[in-house]
Amino acid sequence: MRRLLGLLLILSIFTVRVFAQSADEKAIAAQVEVLRKAMIAGDRASLNDVMADQLSYGQSFDYIQNKAQFIDALVTGKAAFTKIDIKDQKIAVDGNTAIVRHKFFADTNDKGKINNVALGVLQVWKKINNKWQLYARQGYKLPNQPK
């Protein structure tokens, strides 16, 4: 009986370790959420804080923005999000670099015209001065994806 209890204890500890998020994964997930909220609000300070100065932001419609261009588009309303949902997020950490993949579903307001966006997104996060910041991002259109 003791052996069985010991084995169950070891298996439960191993299972918790396998399925638990690391501290870095939790920190990155929190930063992704900060980014999501800041994109909706057009919050310059939060956007500036969560992104690396070297940001390369690849849009799904064939152009790339740097940090200043991306923030300016959100703050001025040139790119206006009214809702952003992130689904099926996966985070892989390797040292001071992490890759985040997720599905990005959003509603935009383009001068009164509401549009829906369904994208697959690849983000690269880098730990800079002990803080995770978005370093690169590329979106691609998802075909016929339900929300």
ABEGO torsion letter per residue (X at the ends): XAAAAAAAAAAAAAAAAAABBBAAAAAAAAAAAAAAAAAAAGBAAAAAAABBAABBBBBAAGBBBBAAAAAAAAAAGABBBABBBBBGBBBBBBEABBBBBBBBBBBBBBGGBBBBBBBBBBBBBBBBGGBBBBABBBBBBBBGBBX
